[in-house]
Amino acid sequence: MLLQGSDYLLFVVLLMALIWDIRFNKLPNWLTAGAMILGILYHLIMFGIDGLVFSFIGLLAGGGIFLILYLFKAIGAGDVKLFAAIGAITGVPMVFYFMMYSVVFAGVIGIILLLFMKTFLRNFLNMLFNFVNSLLSGKLKDLREFDINKTTRFPFMYAVIPAVIVTYYYNFM
């Protein structure tokens, strides 16, 4: 299987996103929006209107599904925009594979972090106490303050990169 131009574009975008996410724990808008535009332009130039539709539907699928995860605070806004860009570059089928494997890898990473962190039991008890206190008081302030604790958060790119590797391995090798 030969790689296409969109595959190389995806690899460059993901490498830049990985570096930026690790260094700053954020994905910049110039990277995600630029990748969306490049994905759309690539498919428009290479395949005309069909490519434009292919890319735009991929953008909506990738961004739309991850927007739901963002609303539940499972991922950050940059990750939503990144998956919209990935959808624009690769289209619907590939972005679905990337999303599925990314969520699986993120779950595994999260479980490993929870099991090997020395503060897991303390954080769990604090969360339970804050939850009960919020229910009894009727105020969500304690839960919001607990949500700010980022001890179990990690750059989502740690899950995206293995997801891309697994997807390409199983779909193209």
One Martini backbone bead per residue (centre of mass of N, CA, C, O) as a GRO file, in nm:
protein
  173
    1MET     BB    1   0.092   0.039   0.026
    2LEU     BB    2   0.048   0.360  -0.064
    3LEU     BB    3   0.103   0.671   0.012
    4GLN     BB    4  -0.051   0.965   0.045
    5GLY     BB    5  -0.064   1.301   0.077
    6SER     BB    6  -0.261   1.292   0.323
    7ASP     BB    7  -0.077   1.119   0.503
    8TYR     BB    8   0.155   1.321   0.529
    9LEU     BB    9  -0.012   1.547   0.645
   10LEU     BB   10  -0.099   1.396   0.897
   11PHE     BB   11   0.184   1.340   1.016
   12VAL     BB   12   0.267   1.635   1.050
   13VAL     BB   13   0.034   1.726   1.229
   14LEU     BB   14   0.079   1.514   1.458
   15LEU     BB   15   0.365   1.595   1.530
   16MET     BB   16   0.299   1.885   1.607
   17ALA     BB   17   0.083   1.814   1.820
   18LEU     BB   18   0.260   1.651   2.007
   19ILE     BB   19   0.466   1.867   2.077
   20TRP     BB   20   0.263   2.083   2.177
   21ASP     BB   21   0.114   1.911   2.394
   22ILE     BB   22   0.363   1.850   2.568
   23ARG     BB   23   0.468   2.148   2.616
   24PHE     BB   24   0.153   2.305   2.656
   25ASN     BB   25  -0.125   2.151   2.680
   26LYS     BB   26  -0.191   2.238   2.372
   27LEU     BB   27  -0.384   2.334   2.083
   28PRO     BB   28  -0.351   2.525   1.824
   29ASN     BB   29  -0.542   2.695   1.598
   30TRP     BB   30  -0.340   2.710   1.360
   31LEU     BB   31  -0.320   2.401   1.335
   32THR     BB   32  -0.616   2.305   1.313
   33ALA     BB   33  -0.721   2.504   1.099
   34GLY     BB   34  -0.497   2.453   0.892
   35ALA     BB   35  -0.561   2.148   0.857
   36MET     BB   36  -0.844   2.183   0.753
   37ILE     BB   37  -0.775   2.351   0.504
   38LEU     BB   38  -0.571   2.154   0.377
   39GLY     BB   39  -0.764   1.915   0.349
   40ILE     BB   40  -0.971   2.053   0.169
   41LEU     BB   41  -0.777   2.148  -0.056
   42TYR     BB   42  -0.661   1.880  -0.137
   43HIS     BB   43  -0.935   1.745  -0.221
   44LEU     BB   44  -1.019   1.960  -0.422
   45ILE     BB   45  -0.774   1.941  -0.615
   46MET     BB   46  -0.774   1.621  -0.659
   47PHE     BB   47  -1.131   1.575  -0.664
   48GLY     BB   48  -1.297   1.812  -0.624
   49ILE     BB   49  -1.611   1.810  -0.516
   50ASP     BB   50  -1.586   1.527  -0.394
   51GLY     BB   51  -1.350   1.608  -0.206
   52LEU     BB   52  -1.496   1.827  -0.052
   53VAL     BB   53  -1.717   1.647   0.065
   54PHE     BB   54  -1.537   1.439   0.200
   55SER     BB   55  -1.392   1.644   0.389
   56PHE     BB   56  -1.641   1.778   0.525
   57ILE     BB   57  -1.761   1.519   0.648
   58GLY     BB   58  -1.510   1.448   0.815
   59LEU     BB   59  -1.512   1.702   0.984
   60LEU     BB   60  -1.794   1.660   1.112
   61ALA     BB   61  -1.744   1.383   1.235
   62GLY     BB   62  -1.495   1.441   1.412
   63GLY     BB   63  -1.607   1.697   1.559
   64GLY     BB   64  -1.892   1.602   1.651
   65ILE     BB   65  -1.821   1.361   1.834
   66PHE     BB   66  -1.606   1.517   2.013
   67LEU     BB   67  -1.804   1.727   2.122
   68ILE     BB   68  -1.943   1.540   2.319
   69LEU     BB   69  -1.692   1.486   2.495
   70TYR     BB   70  -1.651   1.783   2.568
   71LEU     BB   71  -1.924   1.828   2.720
   72PHE     BB   72  -1.810   1.595   2.934
   73LYS     BB   73  -1.497   1.655   2.986
   74ALA     BB   74  -1.297   1.437   2.836
   75ILE     BB   75  -1.202   1.674   2.651
   76GLY     BB   76  -1.063   1.907   2.459
   77ALA     BB   77  -1.098   2.150   2.220
   78GLY     BB   78  -0.843   2.075   2.057
   79ASP     BB   79  -0.933   1.780   1.999
   80VAL     BB   80  -1.177   1.850   1.831
   81LYS     BB   81  -1.021   2.009   1.612
   82LEU     BB   82  -0.830   1.782   1.537
   83PHE     BB   83  -1.056   1.578   1.441
   84ALA     BB   84  -1.158   1.760   1.223
   85ALA     BB   85  -0.893   1.763   1.067
   86ILE     BB   86  -0.865   1.461   1.027
   87GLY     BB   87  -1.129   1.434   0.869
   88ALA     BB   88  -1.041   1.626   0.635
   89ILE     BB   89  -0.796   1.441   0.553
   90THR     BB   90  -0.934   1.123   0.571
   91GLY     BB   91  -1.217   1.088   0.660
   92VAL     BB   92  -1.453   0.892   0.798
   93PRO     BB   93  -1.335   0.605   0.839
   94MET     BB   94  -1.062   0.689   0.969
   95VAL     BB   95  -1.168   0.869   1.201
   96PHE     BB   96  -1.315   0.637   1.342
   97TYR     BB   97  -1.070   0.470   1.408
   98PHE     BB   98  -0.914   0.684   1.564
   99MET     BB   99  -1.128   0.727   1.782
  100MET     BB  100  -1.153   0.444   1.891
  101TYR     BB  101  -0.852   0.399   1.966
  102SER     BB  102  -0.814   0.653   2.141
  103VAL     BB  103  -1.014   0.576   2.363
  104VAL     BB  104  -0.878   0.315   2.441
  105PHE     BB  105  -0.597   0.429   2.509
  106ALA     BB  106  -0.697   0.635   2.719
  107GLY     BB  107  -0.812   0.424   2.914
  108VAL     BB  108  -0.548   0.275   2.968
  109ILE     BB  109  -0.387   0.516   3.068
  110GLY     BB  110  -0.578   0.593   3.299
  111ILE     BB  111  -0.554   0.328   3.456
  112ILE     BB  112  -0.251   0.337   3.499
  113LEU     BB  113  -0.245   0.603   3.652
  114LEU     BB  114  -0.431   0.516   3.885
  115LEU     BB  115  -0.265   0.261   3.983
  116PHE     BB  116   0.035   0.428   4.006
  117MET     BB  117  -0.070   0.633   4.194
  118LYS     BB  118  -0.028   0.749   4.518
  119THR     BB  119  -0.305   0.946   4.512
  120PHE     BB  120  -0.563   0.785   4.450
  121LEU     BB  121  -0.713   0.745   4.719
  122ARG     BB  122  -0.727   1.042   4.798
  123ASN     BB  123  -0.879   1.141   4.543
  124PHE     BB  124  -1.123   0.956   4.572
  125LEU     BB  125  -1.214   1.059   4.852
  126ASN     BB  126  -1.244   1.355   4.770
  127MET     BB  127  -1.454   1.309   4.552
  128LEU     BB  128  -1.665   1.179   4.733
  129PHE     BB  129  -1.693   1.410   4.934
  130ASN     BB  130  -1.770   1.632   4.725
  131PHE     BB  131  -2.021   1.492   4.619
  132VAL     BB  132  -2.180   1.473   4.883
  133ASN     BB  133  -2.163   1.774   4.956
  134SER     BB  134  -2.312   1.872   4.699
  135LEU     BB  135  -2.577   1.722   4.749
  136LEU     BB  136  -2.640   1.843   5.034
  137SER     BB  137  -2.605   2.159   4.945
  138GLY     BB  138  -2.665   2.214   4.621
  139LYS     BB  139  -2.363   2.257   4.533
  140LEU     BB  140  -2.112   2.269   4.261
  141LYS     BB  141  -1.842   2.393   4.358
  142ASP     BB  142  -1.679   2.145   4.457
  143LEU     BB  143  -1.672   2.003   4.180
  144ARG     BB  144  -1.527   2.224   4.023
  145GLU     BB  145  -1.272   2.225   4.198
  146PHE     BB  146  -1.200   1.926   4.150
  147ASP     BB  147  -1.173   1.947   3.835
  148ILE     BB  148  -0.899   2.110   3.843
  149ASN     BB  149  -0.771   1.857   3.901
  150LYS     BB  150  -0.472   1.719   3.710
  151THR     BB  151  -0.352   1.427   3.794
  152THR     BB  152  -0.505   1.244   3.545
  153ARG     BB  153  -0.388   1.404   3.323
  154PHE     BB  154  -0.326   1.397   2.962
  155PRO     BB  155  -0.210   1.391   2.664
  156PHE     BB  156  -0.402   1.283   2.398
  157MET     BB  157  -0.164   1.212   2.205
  158TYR     BB  158  -0.090   0.943   2.354
  159ALA     BB  159  -0.347   0.809   2.202
  160VAL     BB  160  -0.335   0.892   1.900
  161ILE     BB  161  -0.074   0.770   1.791
  162PRO     BB  162  -0.140   0.467   1.840
  163ALA     BB  163  -0.402   0.478   1.673
  164VAL     BB  164  -0.270   0.534   1.401
  165ILE     BB  165  -0.085   0.292   1.390
  166VAL     BB  166  -0.302   0.073   1.414
  167THR     BB  167  -0.471   0.157   1.172
  168TYR     BB  168  -0.250   0.127   0.956
  169TYR     BB  169  -0.177  -0.162   1.013
  170TYR     BB  170  -0.472  -0.298   0.978
  171ASN     BB  171  -0.543  -0.147   0.687
  172PHE     BB  172  -0.233  -0.168   0.519
  173MET     BB  173  -0.073  -0.457   0.588
   0.00000   0.00000   0.00000
